[in-house]
Amino acid sequence: MAKPAGSNKENFERTRAHLLAVATACFARHGFHGASTNMVVREARSSRGSLYHHFPDKQAMFKAVYDSLCKQLADRIATYPYEGVDPLEDLIAGCLAYLRVFTDQAFARIMLMDGPLVLGIEYCRSWDMETAYKALHEGVIDILGPGEQAPVVTDYLSGALDTYALRIATAEDRDHAYHLYAPAFADLTKRLFTLPAHGRDQEIASMVDLRS
């Protein structure tokens, strides 16, 4: 790839962004184990020296791709156009938008399928706690207030979201899976919040018992 015009910093950032975009496409198509640094170099029309200048090995390159997708997801969550009229409807709409993300091959394969295996569950969970989980918890507090039940309800809905997101990500037809699980999540959430506090505790306890 010919050296583009611009300052060294601009060229560095431009080259890194280009390599990252190509690596994202390769990992999305082939997975972590199917993709290779040679593949990225070839498709980016770059050099191995340039690639290793930005990413010392394939795992570091995958981590950079994963982090980039997490930042994109965080930006989507932060800029989602909530109506600001009904907190419950806003919460549901935001959650469905989150699920919709995983109909995309890159988010599905890299974030949910390969990410935990390559980078570890704790690393992936740390991203989630600062992005999707945090937004979900804030949405629950908007409805219930900051009482003892808010974190329990957040954990319950987060578990449902994680399950449905993975089902969507691993489905042969992700759009079809989304249209199956999105209404199910909306119905579950509406039912949960229409219950009185005691009934909500019982509902959550019964679902935990069924999963254990």
Backbone bond lengths (Angstrom), bond angles and torsions (degrees), N, CA, C in turn:
res aa  C-N    CA-C-N  psi(-1)  N-CA   C-N-CA  omega(-1)  CA-C   N-CA-C  phi
1 M - - - 1.462 - - 1.520 108.46 -
2 A 1.325 117.94 125.47 1.452 122.38 -178.58 1.527 110.10 -64.52
3 K 1.342 114.58 146.70 1.468 119.09 -179.49 1.528 109.79 -71.78
4 P 1.337 118.73 121.40 1.453 120.68 -178.90 1.521 111.66 -76.18
5 A 1.341 115.15 159.36 1.453 120.32 177.95 1.517 110.30 -70.77
6 G 1.347 116.07 150.96 1.460 119.81 178.82 1.508 111.11 134.74
7 S 1.334 116.51 173.83 1.456 120.74 178.93 1.514 110.21 -69.24
8 N 1.339 115.51 163.75 1.465 120.01 179.10 1.527 111.42 -59.40
9 K 1.335 116.31 -40.60 1.463 119.83 179.27 1.518 111.04 -65.03
10 E 1.340 116.53 -43.47 1.461 120.12 178.48 1.514 110.85 -62.77
11 N 1.328 116.78 -42.94 1.466 120.61 179.05 1.525 111.00 -64.31
12 F 1.335 116.01 -41.33 1.463 120.37 178.36 1.526 110.58 -59.12
13 E 1.329 115.86 -49.59 1.464 120.47 -177.60 1.522 111.31 -67.27
14 R 1.342 116.66 -38.18 1.457 120.42 179.45 1.537 110.71 -65.37
15 T 1.327 115.67 -44.41 1.467 119.99 -179.91 1.524 110.71 -65.18
16 R 1.329 116.42 -42.61 1.467 120.02 179.49 1.524 110.61 -62.13
17 A 1.333 116.92 -44.17 1.470 120.67 179.99 1.529 110.61 -62.90
18 H 1.337 116.40 -39.65 1.464 120.07 178.95 1.528 110.89 -65.01
19 L 1.324 116.87 -47.10 1.464 120.72 178.88 1.530 110.81 -62.00
20 L 1.331 116.03 -39.01 1.463 120.53 -179.90 1.525 110.95 -65.07
21 A 1.321 116.96 -41.02 1.467 120.60 178.96 1.528 110.97 -64.96
22 V 1.317 116.31 -42.61 1.468 119.85 179.16 1.531 110.25 -67.32
23 A 1.320 117.07 -42.80 1.466 120.84 178.20 1.526 110.90 -61.54
24 T 1.325 117.33 -40.31 1.467 120.97 177.90 1.524 110.14 -58.85
25 A 1.330 116.41 -45.75 1.470 120.38 179.91 1.528 110.79 -63.81
26 C 1.320 117.25 -40.62 1.473 120.37 -179.47 1.526 111.48 -67.12
27 F 1.328 117.49 -45.53 1.465 120.07 178.80 1.530 111.23 -66.34
28 A 1.321 117.06 -34.52 1.467 120.28 178.91 1.530 110.74 -66.69
29 R 1.308 117.01 -39.91 1.474 120.94 -178.14 1.526 112.27 -77.55
30 H 1.316 116.42 -43.19 1.470 120.40 -168.08 1.525 114.43 -111.92
31 G 1.332 117.89 -8.80 1.453 120.10 -175.98 1.521 111.11 77.72
32 F 1.333 115.83 170.45 1.463 120.19 -177.90 1.516 111.40 -61.16
33 H 1.318 117.56 -45.59 1.463 120.57 -174.84 1.521 112.22 -76.89
34 G 1.330 117.52 -27.18 1.459 119.91 -179.74 1.520 113.94 -82.40
35 A 1.323 116.67 -27.29 1.464 120.66 179.11 1.527 109.75 -82.89
36 S 1.311 116.07 160.43 1.464 120.64 179.65 1.520 109.80 -145.45
37 T 1.322 115.66 162.01 1.463 119.61 176.73 1.524 110.17 -64.82
38 N 1.344 117.85 -36.28 1.466 120.62 176.79 1.523 111.07 -59.88
39 M 1.322 116.50 -39.96 1.461 121.23 179.05 1.523 110.48 -62.38
40 V 1.323 116.64 -44.28 1.463 120.76 -179.18 1.524 110.58 -65.79
41 V 1.327 117.00 -44.17 1.467 120.95 178.45 1.521 110.45 -59.10
42 R 1.324 116.13 -45.30 1.468 120.80 -178.23 1.525 111.35 -64.95
43 E 1.331 117.05 -48.58 1.466 119.75 -176.59 1.525 112.27 -72.35
44 A 1.324 116.80 -26.37 1.472 120.32 177.71 1.525 111.94 -83.72
45 R 1.357 115.72 -9.93 1.465 121.03 -175.52 1.527 109.94 55.10
46 S 1.312 113.38 45.43 1.452 121.10 -177.87 1.518 108.96 -117.14
47 S 1.311 117.03 -160.25 1.460 121.89 178.36 1.516 109.29 -126.58
48 R 1.322 114.70 157.70 1.465 118.51 178.97 1.524 110.71 -63.69
49 G 1.330 116.57 -36.77 1.458 119.63 178.50 1.519 111.86 -62.41
50 S 1.330 116.12 -40.52 1.468 119.91 178.57 1.525 110.54 -65.94
51 L 1.320 116.93 -42.68 1.468 120.52 179.81 1.525 110.77 -60.85
52 Y 1.352 116.16 -47.65 1.461 119.50 -176.96 1.534 111.85 -72.57
53 H 1.307 116.84 -18.29 1.460 119.69 174.07 1.529 110.43 -67.18
54 H 1.331 115.80 -31.44 1.471 121.08 -179.25 1.529 112.24 -96.64
55 F 1.330 116.98 -36.39 1.467 121.60 -176.07 1.527 108.01 -135.86
56 P 1.345 118.75 114.66 1.465 120.67 -174.26 1.522 114.89 -65.52
57 D 1.337 117.61 -25.12 1.463 120.09 178.42 1.527 109.27 -158.44
58 K 1.328 115.89 179.08 1.472 120.09 -175.43 1.523 111.16 -65.12
59 Q 1.322 117.69 -38.06 1.465 119.76 -179.17 1.527 110.88 -64.88
60 A 1.328 116.94 -41.05 1.465 120.53 177.59 1.525 110.69 -63.77
61 M 1.317 116.22 -37.79 1.464 120.42 177.46 1.525 110.37 -66.39
62 F 1.315 117.13 -42.33 1.470 120.60 177.99 1.525 110.81 -63.46
63 K 1.324 116.21 -41.49 1.470 119.60 179.12 1.527 110.57 -61.88
64 A 1.314 116.99 -40.48 1.465 120.37 178.73 1.524 110.69 -64.58
65 V 1.326 116.87 -39.03 1.468 121.04 176.71 1.522 110.09 -64.64
66 Y 1.319 116.48 -46.24 1.467 121.22 179.57 1.527 110.70 -59.59
67 D 1.327 116.28 -46.67 1.465 120.58 -179.82 1.527 110.75 -61.57
68 S 1.317 116.48 -40.05 1.461 120.54 179.29 1.525 111.45 -63.06
69 L 1.324 117.31 -41.97 1.463 120.41 177.94 1.532 111.14 -66.42
70 C 1.328 116.51 -38.85 1.472 119.82 177.33 1.526 110.87 -62.08
71 K 1.331 116.59 -40.40 1.464 120.10 178.44 1.527 110.93 -65.92
72 Q 1.345 116.32 -39.28 1.460 119.71 176.63 1.523 110.83 -62.63
73 L 1.327 116.27 -42.47 1.461 120.09 178.37 1.531 110.52 -64.20
74 A 1.319 116.63 -42.00 1.463 120.48 178.42 1.529 110.90 -61.12
75 D 1.336 116.45 -40.31 1.469 120.33 178.76 1.527 110.76 -64.79
76 R 1.323 116.30 -39.97 1.469 119.67 178.46 1.525 111.13 -63.27
77 I 1.326 115.68 -41.57 1.466 119.99 179.25 1.530 110.25 -65.11
78 A 1.342 116.04 -43.50 1.469 120.77 -176.41 1.525 112.34 -68.09
79 T 1.327 116.73 -30.62 1.468 119.91 -175.64 1.521 112.66 -105.28
80 Y 1.338 117.92 10.75 1.465 119.10 -179.28 1.537 109.60 -63.67
81 P 1.340 117.56 132.08 1.475 120.70 -174.62 1.529 113.40 -79.11
82 Y 1.326 116.54 74.03 1.456 120.37 177.81 1.533 110.41 -63.96
83 E 1.336 115.74 144.87 1.463 120.74 -177.81 1.530 111.93 -72.04
84 G 1.327 116.88 -33.89 1.456 120.25 178.67 1.516 114.38 76.34
85 V 1.336 117.00 17.33 1.470 120.87 -179.89 1.518 110.71 -106.48
86 D 1.319 116.00 -50.82 1.466 122.35 -178.63 1.525 108.31 -118.90
87 P 1.335 119.03 108.77 1.470 120.68 -177.88 1.524 113.50 -57.64
88 L 1.328 117.47 -34.91 1.461 119.78 179.68 1.514 111.05 -67.54
89 E 1.329 116.92 -44.55 1.463 120.10 178.36 1.523 110.61 -64.30
90 D 1.331 116.97 -37.98 1.462 120.24 176.74 1.526 110.89 -62.98
91 L 1.328 116.57 -43.62 1.461 120.79 179.65 1.527 110.52 -60.45
92 I 1.313 116.65 -46.69 1.462 120.78 -179.39 1.523 111.05 -64.46
93 A 1.324 116.27 -44.56 1.468 119.94 -179.24 1.523 111.16 -61.24
94 G 1.332 116.49 -42.82 1.455 119.93 178.34 1.519 112.32 -63.96
95 C 1.316 117.17 -40.20 1.470 121.63 179.04 1.521 111.51 -66.66
96 L 1.325 116.92 -39.20 1.464 119.90 179.07 1.528 110.88 -68.92
97 A 1.337 116.12 -35.17 1.464 119.38 175.23 1.533 110.25 -64.29
98 Y 1.329 115.93 -37.20 1.473 121.01 176.18 1.528 110.46 -62.58
99 L 1.316 117.06 -46.90 1.462 120.26 178.78 1.530 111.42 -61.59
100 R 1.324 115.93 -37.27 1.461 121.11 -177.95 1.522 111.77 -61.50
101 V 1.334 116.46 -31.61 1.460 121.21 179.78 1.532 110.82 -54.39
102 F 1.324 116.82 -35.48 1.465 120.46 -172.04 1.529 113.68 -85.86
103 T 1.327 115.99 10.46 1.459 119.11 165.36 1.526 109.75 -81.68
104 D 1.322 116.66 -13.31 1.467 122.50 177.67 1.528 109.45 -82.63
105 Q 1.323 116.42 131.92 1.458 122.19 -174.92 1.526 112.86 -57.39
106 A 1.324 117.35 -42.80 1.463 120.00 -176.94 1.520 111.39 -64.97
107 F 1.324 116.93 -49.32 1.471 120.08 179.72 1.525 110.56 -63.76
108 A 1.322 116.37 -40.67 1.464 120.35 -177.43 1.528 111.37 -63.96
109 R 1.316 115.71 -53.55 1.465 118.49 -172.24 1.522 112.06 -76.64
110 I 1.339 116.52 -44.13 1.457 119.35 -173.90 1.523 111.58 -76.46
111 M 1.332 117.34 -46.42 1.461 119.66 -175.12 1.520 113.76 -78.31
112 L 1.326 116.90 -41.35 1.470 118.85 -172.67 1.525 114.09 -101.05
113 M 1.317 117.52 -34.53 1.460 119.06 -174.24 1.529 112.43 -91.99
114 D 1.331 117.18 -49.30 1.463 120.15 -176.29 1.526 113.40 -94.36
115 G 1.333 116.41 -33.39 1.465 119.86 -174.41 1.513 115.02 -51.47
116 P 1.339 118.95 -54.75 1.469 119.41 -178.50 1.528 113.18 -62.58
117 L 1.332 117.60 -31.71 1.463 120.74 -179.39 1.524 111.76 -74.24
118 V 1.318 116.69 -36.99 1.461 121.09 -175.72 1.529 111.66 -86.43
119 L 1.323 116.66 -42.49 1.466 121.28 -173.17 1.523 113.55 -102.12
120 G 1.309 117.02 -14.56 1.459 121.42 -178.94 1.515 112.23 97.02
121 I 1.321 114.94 145.64 1.464 120.59 -177.08 1.524 111.43 -63.10
122 E 1.331 117.60 -39.69 1.460 120.57 -176.73 1.524 111.65 -64.59
123 Y 1.318 116.99 -39.77 1.460 119.79 178.50 1.526 110.33 -63.69
124 C 1.316 116.38 -46.44 1.463 120.72 179.97 1.525 110.78 -64.43
125 R 1.320 116.30 -39.10 1.463 120.36 -179.87 1.536 110.70 -65.50
126 S 1.326 117.21 -34.31 1.466 119.94 -179.85 1.522 110.77 -64.11
127 W 1.326 117.57 -36.32 1.463 121.15 174.96 1.520 110.14 -66.15
128 D 1.308 116.14 -45.88 1.464 120.57 -177.93 1.522 111.29 -61.34
129 M 1.328 116.98 -40.48 1.463 120.66 -178.20 1.524 111.80 -63.04
130 E 1.330 116.98 -29.29 1.462 120.77 -178.22 1.531 112.70 -92.87
131 T 1.323 117.53 -5.34 1.465 119.94 -177.04 1.520 110.74 -124.73
132 A 1.329 116.60 -90.18 1.470 120.95 -173.02 1.523 111.82 -63.72
133 Y 1.333 117.79 -46.29 1.467 120.18 -178.07 1.526 110.53 -63.86
134 K 1.319 116.58 -41.59 1.464 120.73 -179.95 1.524 111.25 -61.65
135 A 1.344 116.64 -44.30 1.463 120.47 178.85 1.525 111.06 -65.29
136 L 1.336 116.45 -39.28 1.458 120.61 178.06 1.526 110.74 -63.06
137 H 1.317 116.67 -45.31 1.465 121.12 -179.83 1.530 111.13 -61.48
138 E 1.316 116.62 -41.24 1.466 120.26 178.29 1.530 110.75 -64.29
139 G 1.339 116.02 -38.12 1.456 119.65 177.94 1.516 112.52 -66.34
140 V 1.325 116.69 -38.53 1.465 120.66 177.59 1.530 110.37 -66.00
141 I 1.328 116.93 -41.29 1.465 120.72 179.01 1.529 110.80 -63.24
142 D 1.323 116.94 -35.30 1.469 119.98 177.74 1.530 111.22 -60.25
143 I 1.323 116.34 -27.59 1.468 120.73 -178.28 1.529 111.64 -93.27
144 L 1.325 116.28 -47.66 1.466 120.75 -172.45 1.526 113.55 -97.23
145 G 1.336 117.10 -19.01 1.448 119.52 -170.76 1.525 109.83 86.66
146 P 1.326 118.19 170.15 1.465 121.52 -174.45 1.532 113.98 -84.88
147 G 1.313 116.99 44.08 1.457 120.10 -179.65 1.508 112.74 -86.57
148 E 1.326 115.64 -172.78 1.464 121.56 -177.04 1.523 112.60 -65.49
149 Q 1.332 116.72 -26.61 1.459 118.79 -174.55 1.531 112.77 -79.05
150 A 1.336 117.43 -22.00 1.471 120.84 -175.62 1.534 113.34 -57.52
151 P 1.350 119.48 -48.92 1.471 118.02 179.66 1.524 112.95 -66.67
152 V 1.337 117.44 -32.46 1.475 120.60 178.87 1.527 109.97 -66.33
153 V 1.328 116.21 -45.38 1.465 120.63 178.79 1.526 110.37 -65.36
154 T 1.337 116.25 -39.40 1.469 120.03 178.34 1.522 110.52 -60.94
155 D 1.325 117.06 -46.32 1.468 120.65 179.26 1.530 111.07 -61.24
156 Y 1.313 116.32 -40.44 1.462 121.56 -179.71 1.525 110.52 -62.97
157 L 1.334 116.74 -49.48 1.468 120.38 -179.41 1.530 111.23 -68.61
158 S 1.330 116.27 -35.53 1.460 119.78 177.79 1.524 110.89 -62.59
159 G 1.328 116.09 -40.52 1.461 120.00 177.41 1.520 111.95 -62.40
160 A 1.337 115.70 -42.08 1.467 119.87 177.81 1.520 110.43 -64.45
161 L 1.327 117.07 -43.69 1.464 120.98 179.01 1.528 111.28 -61.41
162 D 1.322 117.02 -44.76 1.469 120.80 179.82 1.523 110.82 -60.45
163 T 1.336 115.88 -43.15 1.465 120.03 -179.76 1.520 111.24 -64.62
164 Y 1.326 116.59 -47.71 1.462 120.15 -178.34 1.526 111.30 -67.79
165 A 1.325 117.70 -37.80 1.470 120.86 178.55 1.529 110.52 -61.66
166 L 1.334 116.57 -42.55 1.466 119.91 179.42 1.524 111.22 -68.47
167 R 1.329 117.14 -37.69 1.458 119.85 176.60 1.530 110.81 -62.05
168 I 1.321 115.95 -41.07 1.461 120.50 178.34 1.527 110.39 -66.35
169 A 1.324 115.98 -46.39 1.463 121.16 -176.30 1.522 112.51 -61.69
170 T 1.323 117.41 -34.82 1.467 121.28 -175.30 1.527 113.37 -96.34
171 A 1.325 116.93 0.70 1.472 120.15 -179.09 1.526 110.89 -75.23
172 E 1.330 116.23 150.46 1.465 120.32 175.58 1.519 110.38 -66.38
173 D 1.319 116.58 -38.84 1.463 122.26 177.40 1.529 107.48 -116.24
174 R 1.312 117.21 95.94 1.461 120.90 -173.78 1.527 112.16 -68.09
175 D 1.319 117.14 -37.07 1.468 119.03 178.75 1.526 110.74 -62.70
176 H 1.316 115.96 -42.38 1.472 119.96 178.32 1.528 110.05 -63.41
177 A 1.325 116.39 -42.77 1.467 120.44 179.86 1.525 110.68 -63.45
178 Y 1.325 116.26 -40.11 1.464 118.84 178.01 1.523 110.97 -60.32
179 H 1.312 116.49 -45.22 1.466 119.87 -178.70 1.529 111.92 -70.38
180 L 1.316 116.90 -14.10 1.463 121.06 173.93 1.525 110.91 -85.32
181 Y 1.330 116.78 -46.43 1.464 120.75 -172.57 1.521 113.85 -88.29
182 A 1.320 119.06 -27.07 1.470 120.46 179.76 1.526 112.13 -61.68
183 P 1.335 119.39 -48.83 1.467 118.60 177.18 1.523 112.66 -64.42
184 A 1.338 116.34 -34.19 1.466 119.38 178.74 1.525 110.41 -62.97
185 F 1.337 116.53 -41.89 1.470 119.47 178.59 1.525 110.64 -66.92
186 A 1.332 116.92 -41.24 1.467 120.17 179.73 1.520 110.40 -61.36
187 D 1.321 117.53 -44.19 1.465 121.44 -179.98 1.525 111.04 -64.53
188 L 1.330 115.83 -43.93 1.474 120.41 179.21 1.532 110.56 -59.64
189 T 1.320 116.42 -43.91 1.463 120.88 -177.07 1.524 111.20 -67.77
190 K 1.322 116.63 -44.55 1.468 119.66 178.70 1.527 110.69 -61.27
191 R 1.320 116.63 -43.07 1.463 120.35 -179.88 1.518 110.90 -62.90
192 L 1.323 115.88 -41.14 1.467 120.40 -178.03 1.533 111.20 -63.32
193 F 1.314 116.95 -43.14 1.462 119.92 -174.91 1.532 113.38 -82.24
194 T 1.326 117.03 -13.50 1.467 118.30 175.79 1.522 111.93 -86.39
195 L 1.328 117.08 -10.65 1.462 120.76 177.36 1.522 110.39 -77.33
196 P 1.325 118.07 149.95 1.468 119.87 170.66 1.523 109.28 -67.19
197 A 1.319 116.63 164.05 1.464 120.92 -174.03 1.528 112.01 -53.34
198 H 1.346 117.83 -44.57 1.462 120.15 -178.92 1.522 110.97 -65.17
199 G 1.325 115.72 -42.23 1.462 119.40 178.87 1.520 111.99 -65.32
200 R 1.342 117.12 -33.15 1.457 121.24 178.26 1.522 110.18 -66.13
201 D 1.333 115.99 -41.68 1.475 119.81 176.54 1.525 110.96 -59.87
202 Q 1.319 116.33 -43.16 1.469 120.67 -179.26 1.525 111.13 -65.51
203 E 1.327 115.59 -41.41 1.468 119.86 179.12 1.518 111.30 -60.95
204 I 1.329 116.47 -46.72 1.462 120.67 179.68 1.524 110.56 -64.22
205 A 1.330 116.83 -42.54 1.466 120.66 -179.73 1.522 111.06 -62.85
206 S 1.330 117.02 -39.75 1.469 119.84 -178.62 1.523 111.08 -67.46
207 M 1.345 117.40 -37.32 1.450 120.50 179.64 1.524 110.49 -70.61
208 V 1.327 117.00 -37.89 1.473 120.12 176.45 1.513 110.18 -62.49
209 D 1.343 116.92 -40.90 1.467 121.14 178.95 1.522 111.05 -63.23
210 L 1.334 117.03 -38.78 1.465 120.90 -179.11 1.523 111.33 -67.19
211 R 1.339 117.17 -33.35 1.464 121.03 -178.19 1.522 112.78 -81.08
212 S 1.339 116.57 -21.65 1.472 119.73 -174.84 1.536 111.17 -84.10
